[in-house]
Amino acid sequence: MSLWKVDDFGTAELMQRYYQRLTNGEGRSEALRQVQLEFMADPDYRHPYYWASFLFSGQWSPMNNP
C-alpha cells in the first residue's frame, strides 16, 4: 500500500527487490524495511519520494512456500 502517487520505475525496482527477499524467506515487514534501507543508501532512490510512501499492513510473518 502506498500513501501517495509513486514513480513507476522506482516502484518496479522496489517491488522486485521486495519480492526477491520474500522468495528468500524473509518476513514481509522486514523485507520492506530492508528494501527501504537499500533505497536510502542508493543515490538514485534516496529521496523519500521513492520509498517512504510504502507501508506494510497485515500478517508480518514469512510466507509459507508449498
Secondary structure, DSSP 4 states (H G I P E B T S, - for coil): -BSS---HHHHHHHHHHHHHHHHTT--HHHHHHHHHHHHHH-TTT-SHHHHTTB---S--SPPPP-
